[in-house]
Amino acid sequence: MTSYCPARLTPLAALLLPLFTLPAQAADAPAAELPAVVISDTPSAATRLQAPNSNEGRTRDELAQTVNAVNTEDSFKYLPNVLVRKRFIGDTDAPIASRTTGINASARSLVYADGVLLTPLINNNNGNGSPRWFMVSPQEIERIDVLYGPYSAAYPGNSYGLVADISTRMPQKLEAGIKLTGSQQQFDQYGTHDNFRAGQGSAYFGNRSGNWSYWLSASHLDSFSQPVTYANLARSSTASSAATPVISGVLADRNRTGGDIVVLGAGNLTHTVQDNAKLKLAYDVTPTLQAAYTLGFWQNSAGTAADSYLRDANGNPYYGGNSGNVSLNGRVYSASSIAGQFSAGSKDALHVMQSLTLSDKGAGNIGWNVALANYDYATHKERSSTVTPYTSAQQGGAGRILDMGGTGWTTLDASASWKSSDNVHRVRGGVHYDRYTLASPTWNTSDWRSDSTTTLFSDARGKSSTAALWLQDAWRWHPDITATLGLRYENWRAFDGANSLTNSAGKLVTVQQPGRSDDAVSPKLSIAWSATPDWLITGSLGRAVRFPTVGELYQTIQVGSTYQSADPNLKPETVTSGELAFERAFDNGKLRISLFEEHVRDALISQTAQYPGVAAPTSFMQNVDATRQRGIEIVADQRDAFIAGLDLSGSITYVDARITANDRYVPSMAGATSVGKRTPYIPDWRATAVATYRPNERWSFTLAGRYSGTQYATVDNTDTNAHTYMGFESFFVLDTRVQYRLDKQWTAAVGIDNINNRDYYLYHPFPQRTYYAELKFDL
């Protein structure tokens, strides 16, 4: 077990210690002057779905008081054991991680909005596998919930990390509002010393008339990011001569495995402009039967730029050249190798989401629901320059265009519920079908800024589908004991896979990949015992099977200087998970202690190796024979703690995550091994703490902290130098938010994220101190 140094948690422990030593009841204090806390009428996901999972949630009002939220994913930042890798405001690649899964494993968790899947199970990465958060605006959120572990039969094996459930609002009367948000980040790293701003405006309008209700919303975002990548080269071993032109401004550093590198400049400085529009319609056919339709649009126009730290003899920025050598810190480098580190690019996308649901809550003991949803990449083009140097690329020239138009998925779910008259049985069951389509041709172009193309450079295509049946019964066989038994059957197929790639001779070679099919049965069992009126003890066991995504099987592409190689023969991940949870209820709060353990067979983990005859490193997904994650999680919250109006919440978790077998391991260096090493991307410690003080009905003051401990990106844990580009390091950040209600309709707020200005990396450099200002009007 990894040793624990208390000094690393000292700042957050100071916030958490009072929380875990609270008395059963808050101290006596006059509370008559305080407004009542508004509790959402929307039940939690666990309540709605009779899910036996440990769960945490937040209401709309709680989020408004505590979170500097520009994008919807911000709402999850203080929930226990949740990390959303959001690199900048407007980031479209923001995967969610749980207590036993990492940020490069998007397909191990599921994100839903009103029952519509926002997680694109076309891949399992931190890129095009990231949830489509932007299809929901923060203003329409009614509440959020997170369910931990694969203990509900209602969800596929992809739920073994977590299920994030977003419930949005439908008006009961005339509603309208606008919100303006602005932010500015102060960033200082390597040779970048600048401020990066973002601004967002959003509006909504809704009403209910008779049996009809509707909601219209729209938002516009304009954002500039800090550097997302850094241009660097391995330090040259060749000394330069007096005749070699001298280039200044280079910075020396080490890469994540400790090798000497030189940092040349900043990359992927992203300017993104996004628009979101949403229409929701609902019609009450009868007092219990409702039909609803949702239509969402999202467009993104983004450009990426580079900034060289290098200067030539005249003091001009230097981006390399197509021939010759130069001297950096007395060492020789080819001008072309420097030029290859800088590139320009752009993205244009229009995504469309639709859903149609018919739901009957049931006047008696029976209810049912049918939901059909579709998500379509109507337009999705990513352009990149290949011409060098960068100054020439800015004017146009040769490049490539990745066109993912036609990618998308369709899901169909039908479920029914029955409750016995004596309330002993609550039975739910249903059927599920999904179909995912991946289309990702990459075209050569004579002008990367245009839509014109010449020849096909590469292509990756494929489809997958899953049909499932599930049944679950919450059986109260004793007044104090409820057993939830579930079973899920899944039939999975992957088909129409094909890869095309231009070889070294310039010839396009196409390989038709084999189809795949598999079946899985996943039993679930959870027993909840009300040991006393205040204590609930729950033991859960669950099996989950996570089938490979179509991208893991078929998408072979080049990303920058790295090849990503698919494998059509990957096995499914098989997970056996258990949790023992002790929950104590207080008058105004709760305490939960969870012990959990998870065993994964054939875990799908990305690795990187150098293949003979291939100059660039190759990243590939591989089945690791076995991993084991075990840990303890403590979660607590208390309203009116110590004094009236002070709300405290927090969590602290330790996870011992290990690779226990890996016969397929390819050593990255002599003597390296992976067995016994920490499972990649899972930190040893993680903690959150939030304190909100409401002295009266107008003011709220929040101070929040987030901590994440040591983690590794490689299966052999050789990435020991964490504070560098591509490194993964521990971090502790403090955030604050102050909200003031000017009157019944106007609310203003200011906040700071990363007050302590922590400079840290999770592969990419993350935002430093960022200031927020917000003005909101609600009719």
N, C-alpha and C positions, 0 to 999 in steps of 0.2 A: 504494500500500500504506500502511495506517495506520502512523504512526510508533510506536515502542515506547519507553516510558520505563522503564529498569531499576528505578528507585526503587519503582515500583508492585509489583514482584514480590520486593522484597528479603526480606520475612519468609519467604516460601515457598522462595525460592531458597536460603536458608541451610539449610533442611531437605533440599532436593533435591541440592545440590552434592555432598555426600559420596556419595550414591547413584550418581551418574553417573560417579564417578571410582573406583569399586571395582575391585580387582584381579580377575583371573579366578577366584581361589580366596580364600576367607575366610582371615583371619589365623589362624595356629596357636594353638589354645587348648584346654584340656581340656574335653571335652564329655560325659564319662561321667556327670556328675551330673545332666545335663538329661534330661527325658523325651523320648522320641521324638515327633515331630510326627505327629499322627494324620491320615492322608490318607483322604478319603472313597473308598469302594468304587464310588460312583456316578461314571461317567465324565463328562467335560465334554460340553456340548451339541455342540461342534465334533467331538468324537470319536464320539459316538453317531450323529450325522447326517452324518458325513463332510463337514462343511462346510468350504470352503476359506477362510472369512472369518478375518480377524484377530479374536482373541477374548481375553477376560479372565474369570476366575472366582474365586470364593471358596468355601471349604468351611464347614460348620457350625461347626467349632471356631474357624476364623479369624474368623468373624463374631462369635462369642460373646466373643472376646477384644478385639475392636477397635471394635465399634459399640454405641452406646447405642440399642438397637432396641426400640421400643414397637410400631410398625407394620411390616409386611413391607417396605414401600418404603424404610425406613431402611437396609436391608441393602445397597442399591446406592450409598450416598452417597459412597464412596471409590473406586469403580471409575473408570477413566480415561474422561473425556469423557461422563460421565453426570450429569445433573442432574434430580432429581425435585422439582418445585415443590410442596413440602409446607409449607403455611402454618401449620399447628398440628397437634398430636397429635389424630388422628381425622379429619383433613381427608379428605373424600370426593372432592375435586377435585384430584388430584395427578398431573398428566401427567408423562411422562418425555421428556427432551430428549437429543439426541446431539451429536456434533461438528459436524454440518451441518444440524441441525433444531432448532427452538425449542420453547418450552414452550406455545405456542398451537397446535401442530400435532400433536395426539395421534395422528392417523391415519397419521403417517409412521414410527411405530415400533410394534412388536408385543411384548406381554408374554404369556407362556404359563406355566402351572403344570401339570406332568405332561402336556403336550400339549393342555391346555384353554386356549383363548384367553380372556384376561382383559381385553383391550382392546376396548371397545365401538365397533366401526366403524360406529356410527350417527351419529357426528359427528366433527369435526376441530377440537376446541377444548380449552380447559383446564377445562371444566365437565363436561357429561355424556358427553364423549368420553374422560375420564380412565380409566386402568385400574382394574379392580375388585380392588385389592390386598387388600381386607379379606376376600376369600374364602380367603386363606392366612394362617395364624398363624405368627409367627417360629419357634415351637418345632418345627414340622413340617418346616422347611427342611433339606434335606440338603446342597445346594449351589446356588449361583446362577451364571449365566454370561451374558455379553453377547457377541453377534456383531455386528460392525460392517460396514455396507454391504450392497448387494443382490447378493451374489455366489453365493448358493445358490438353485438352482431349486426347492427344497422350500418356499420361502416366497413369498407374493404381493408385489406392488410396494410394499405398505405397510411392507416391511422395509428400505426404502432408508436410513432413519435407523439403526435397530438392531433386534435381536431380543433381548429379555431372557427367559431361560429359567430357571424355578424348578423344581428337582427336590425332591420331598418324600420323607419317610421311610416305609418300611413295616417293621415290626418282624420280627426273626428269633427273638425270645424275648420273655418278659414284660417290658414297659416301662410305666412310669407316672411322672408328674411333675406338679409345680405350679410356678408362677412368679408372684411378686408384684412389680409395678413401680410406682414413684411418681415424679412429677416436679413441679418448681415453677419457673416462669419469672418473672424480675424484668423488668418492662417499664416503660419511661419514655419517652414520646413525646408531644409536644403537651401536652394537659391530662390525659393518662392516666398515672397513677403507681400501679401495682398489681402484685400477684402473681397468677399464673394457674397452677392446679394441674391435674394429671391423674393418674389411678390406673387400673391394669389388673391383673386377675387371670386366669390361664389355667391349664388343666389338660389332661392327655392320658393315655390308657390304650391300650395295644396289646399284641398277643400273636400268636404263631403256634402253631397246633395242627394237626399233620398237613399236609394240603395247603392248609389255610385260614390266612389272616392277616388281621388287622383293626386299625384305628386309629380311636379316638374322641378328639375334642378339642373344647374349648369355651373361650371367652374372654369377658370382660366389661370394657368400657372406659367410664370416666366422665371427661370432659375439659372444661376451660374454656379458650377461646382469648383471645388478645390482640385488640385491634381488627383487623378484617379490611379495613374501609373507613373513610373519614372523610367526614363531612358538610361540604360546602364550597360556596361561591358565588363567582362572579366579583365582584371589588371594585366597589362602586357608584361612579358618578361624580357622584352627587347629594349635596350637603351637607345635613345635617339642620338643622332649626330648633329653637329652644328648646322648642317645644311637643311635639316628638316624644319619646315615652318612650325612656329610655336603657336599653340592655341591655349588661351588662358581660361579660367573659370571652372575647370573640372574639380569635382569633389571626390575625395577618397572615402570608401566605406567598405563594409563586408556584407555578403549575401547571407541568406538564412542558415546556410550550413557552415558559415565562417570563412568562406573564400573571399579574397580581396577583389573588389570591384571599383570601378569609377562611375560616378553618377554624372550624366551629361545634361539632363534637363527634365522637365515635367511633361507628362503626356495625358491625353484624354481629358483635357480641360473642357468640360461639357456645358454647352448652352442649350437648354431644353425649353421648348414651348409646348404646353399640353392643354388640351381642352377636353372636358367631360360633359356629357349631356345625358340625362336620365328621364324616362317617362315610366310611371307606374300607374296602372289602372286596376281597380277592384270593383266587382259587382256582387252584391249579396243576393244570390238567387233565392234563398230562403233564410230564415234567421240563423241557420247553422251551416248552410252551404254557400261557399264563396268561390268565385272565379277571379283569377288575377293574371295580369299580363305585365311584363317588364321589358323595356327596350332601352338598351344603353349603348352609347357611342363614346369612343375615346380616340383622340388623335394625338400624335406626338411628332414634333419636328425638332430634331436635335443635331447639333454639329459638334465635332470634337476637334480640338486644336492642340498644338504643342508649343512649348516654350523652352528654347535652348539656354542653358547657363553659360555656354561656351562663347568666347569672343576672339575674333581674329586680331591681327596686328593693328588694325584701324579702329578697333573697338566695336565692330559690327557683330551682331549675332551670327554664330557659325553653326550650320546644320549638316556639315559633312559635304562630301562631293562624290563624284563617280569614278575618280581615279586619284592616284597618288597617296602619300602618307603625311601624317602630321604628328607633332609632338605634344603629348599631354603629360604634364608633370614629369618630363624627362623620359617618357616611354613612347615607343612608336605604335601608332594605330593607323589602320587604313581609313582613308576618308569615306570609302564606301560602307565600311562596317558602322561608322558613326551615322551616316545617312540612313542606314537601314533601321535605326532606332526611332526615327521621327516619321510620323505619318499624319494625314488628315482624314477625316471621315464624316459621315452624316447618316441620319436615320430618319425615315418617314414611315409612319404607321397609322392605319385606321382599323380599329377593332370594333366589332359589333357583337353585342350579347343580347340574347332574347330568352325569355322563359314564360311558360304558360302553366298555371297550376289550378287545380280544382280540388277544394278541400272541404270536407264535411266534419265538423267538430263532434257531431252526434248529439242528438237530444237525449239519448239514453246512455247505454254502455258501449256503443259501437261508433267508431269514427274511421275515416279513411282519407287518403290524400294521393293525388296523381300529379306528377311534375315532369314536364318536358323542357329541357334547356339546351341551348346551342351557343357556342362561342366560336366566332369566325375571324381569322386574320384576313379581313377583306383586302387590305394593303399592308405590306410589311417589307420594306427594303432597307438594307444596311449597306452603305457605300463606303469603300476604303480606297485610298490612293496606293499605287505601287511605284509611281514615278519618283525619282530622287534627284536632287535633295528636296527637303520639305518646302523650300521657297518656290520651287518649280511646281510642286504638288498643289500649292495654294492657288495656282492659276489654272488648274485642271490637269489634263493628261491622263495617262493610262491608269487603270484601277480595276476593281472587281465590285460586283453588286450581288449581295446575297438576297434572294427574293423568297420570302416565306409565305407569300400570298397563297391562300387555300389551306393553310394549316388551321387546325381547329379540332373541336370535339363536340359530341352530342351525348347527352345523358337522359335516361328515362327511368323514373322511380315511381313505383306504386306501392303503397303500404296501407295497412289497416290495423286497427287496435280494438281490443275488447276487454272490458272490465267486468268481472263477475259481480253479481249483486251483493255478495258479502264482502267484496273488496279483497278477497284472498288472492285472486289472480289478476294480473294486468298483462295481457298478452299483446305483443306487436309482431308483425311479420310483413314481408314484402318481397318484391322482385326488383331487380336492377339490371340495366343494360347501359353500356357505354361504348363509344367508338371514337378512337383518336386517329387523326390523320396528320402525318408530317410531310411537308414539301419544302425542300431547302436547296434549290439549285443555285449555284454561284456562277455568274457570268463574267467574262472578260468584257471590258469596255475601253474605248479610246478616250473617253472623258468621264471620270468617276463622278463628276458633279451632275451628270445628266442621267436620263433613263435609257439611253441608247446602249445596246449591247452588241457584241460581235460573236464570240464563240463561247461555248459552254466550258468552264474550267472544271467544275465538279458538280455532283448532284447526290443527294441523299433523300430517299423516300421510303415510306412504309406506313403501315396501319396496324392498329391493335384493337381488340374488342374484349369485353368481359361481360358475361351473363351470370347473374347471381340470384340465389334464393336465401332468405334468412328468416329466422324465427327466434323470438325472445320472450320469456315469461318471467315477470317479477312476482314470485310466489311467496306470499306472506303466510308461512306454515306455522308460525307462532306469533303472538302479539308483539314480541320484541325481536323477531328474526325474520328477515326477508332474504330469500335466495333468488338470485337472478341467473337463469340458465339461458344460454344462447347458442345458436349454431348457424354457421354461414357456409354455404356451398358456392364455389366460383368455378366457372369454366372460362379459360383465357385463351385467346388466339393472337398471334402476330403474323402478318402476311403482307404480300406485295412489297417486300423489302428489296431495294436495289441501290447500288452504289456505283457512281461514275467518277473517275478521277483522271486528270491529264498526267501522263507519265513523263519521265525525263526526256523522252523523244518527242514530246508534244502531241502524242496520240491519246485520245479519250478512250479509256477502257471501262467497260460496264460489267458489273457482276450482279447477277440475280441471286439474292440471298434466300436461304431456305426458310420456309414457314415454320411456325412453332405453335404448339398447343399444350395445355396443361390443365389439370383440375386440382382443386384444393378444398379441404374441409377444415373449418376453423371453429372448434368448440370454445365456449366462454362460460365461466362460472364466477359468481360473486356472491358472497354471503355477508350481509350487514346485520349486526347485532346491537340493539340499543341496550347497552349494559346498564345504564342508569338514565334518568331523564336528561342528563347533560352530556353523556359520553356515547359516541357511536363508534364501533369497531367494525371495519370492513376488510375482508380478505378477498382478493381477486386473482384469478388465473385466466390467461388467455393465450390462444395460439393465433398467429397472423401470418399470412403469406403475401409477400410483396413481389408481384411479378415485374420483370424488367420493362421499362418504358420503351416505346418505339425508337426513341433517340438513342438509348443505350445499346439497342440491338443494331440500328441501321445508320445512325448519323455519323459519318466519317467526314470531318472537315478540317480546315486549317484555320486556327485562330492566332493571329500574329505570327510569331516564329515557332509556335508549337502545333503539332498535329494532334488531333483528337480522333482516336481510332475506336470504332464500334466493334462489337462482337456479337454476332447473331446466335451464338451458342451459350450465352449467359444463363445461369440457373436462377430461379426465383430465390429471394431471401425467405427463410423460414424462421419465425420469431416465437419464442416461448417467454412469456412475461408474467411476473407476479408482483403484487403489491399488498402490504399490510398497513392499513391506515387507521390512526386513532384521532378522532375529532372531538373536541370539547367545545360546547356552546356556552357562551356567556350572555348576560343580559343584552349587551351591545357589541358583541364580537364573537370571535371563535379562534381556536387554536387547532391546527392539524399537524400531525407528525406521520410521515409516510416512509416506510422501508420498502425499497423496490429492487428487483433484480430482473435482468433481461439476458437471454441467450439467443444469439443470432447465428444460424447456420447458413453458410454460403453468402455471407454479407457482401453486398456490392459496394466496393470502395475504390475510388479513383487512385491510380498509381502512375508514376512517370518513369520511363526507362529510355536508354539510348540503344537503338537497334543498329546492328552492323549495316553499313552502307547507307544509313539515313542520317543526314547531317544534323537535322533538328531533333530535339527531344520529342518523344511521343507520349501523350497522355492517354491512358486507356482505363476502362472500367473492368475490374476483375473480381471474381468471387474469392473472397477471403474465407477460408474454411470455417472459422468460428471466432466469435467475439463474445465477451461477457461484460455487462455493465451492471454495477450494483451501487446503491447509495442510500442516503437518508435526506429527506426534505422536511423542513419545518416552515410552516406558513401561519401567520397570525394577523388579525386585525382587531381594532378596538375603536369604537366611537366614544366620544366624550371621555378620553383617557386623561386622567389626572385633573383636568379642568374641562368645564363645559365648552364645547366647540372645537376641541382638539381631537382629530382622527388620526390614528396611526395604523399602518399596515406594513408588512414586510415578509421576507422569506430568506432562507439560507439553505443551501443544498451542497452536499458533497457527493461526488460520483467517482468511483474507482472503475474505470473503463479499460479493458485489456483485450488484446488479441491473444487468443488461446491456441490457435492452430492456423497455419498459413503455408501449406506445401507449395503453393504456386509463387511464392515470393521471389522476386528478382533483386538481388543485392544492389544497392545504389553505390556502395563503396566496399572495399575489402573489410571483412570482419563484421559487417552490419547484419542484423537480424531483426525480425518483426515480432516473433512470438514473445509474449510477456511485455511488449511495449504498449503504451497507451493507445487506445483507439483514436484515430485522427478526428480532430475538430470538436472533441468533447472536453470542455474545461473541467478541472478537478473541483473547483469551487465556483459557485455562482450565488449572488445575493441581490436583493432589492430592499429598499426602505423608502416609505413615503409618509411624510407628516404634513397634514393640512389643518390649518387653524382658521375657523370662521368666527370672528368676534361678534358679528352681527349679520343681518340679512344682505348687506351690500358687499362686504369684503371677504375674500378668501386668500390665504397665504400658504403656499406649498413649497416644501423643500424635499427633494427626492435624490436618492443615490442608487447607482448601479455598479455592481462589481462582477468581474469575470476573471477566473484564475488561469493557471497554466494550461495550454493546449498545444498540440502539434498538428502539422499538416501532412506529415509523412508517416507511413506505416512502421518505419524503423526508428522514428523519433530523432532523426539526424538533423532536423532543422532547429538547432539549439540557439541560434542568434535570432531572437524574436523581433527586436526593435529595428526592423529594416523592411523595405518593400518586399513583399511576398512572405514576410514573417507573420506569425500569429502570437500575440502577446497578451498578458493580463492587463486589465485596466480597471480603474475606479473613477467614475465621473459623478459630479453633483449637478443637479438641475434645480431651477426654481421657477415659480410662476405666481404672479399676483393678479387676481381678477377683481374688478370693481364694477358693480351694477349701478350705473348712473341713474336709471329709473326703470320702470317696468319693461321698457322696450330696448334700451341701449345698454350694452355691456362693453367694457374695455379691459384689455389684459396686456401685460408685459411679462417677459420671461427670459431666462438665460439657460441654455443647455451647455453642459461642460463648463461650469463656472471655474473649476480648477484648471481649465485649459490643458487637459491631459493629451499628450501627443502620443498616439498609439496606432498600431497596424493590426488589421485582420486581413492579411494579404495586401489590401489596399490601405493607403493612409485615410484615417477617418476624420470627420469634422472636428475642428478645435472650437474654441469658445464662440458661441452663436447667440445673437440677441434677437428677440422676437417682440413684435408689437401687433396687437389685434384690436379691431373695432367691429362690433357685431350689433345688428338691429334685428329684432324679432317682433313681428306684428302682434 
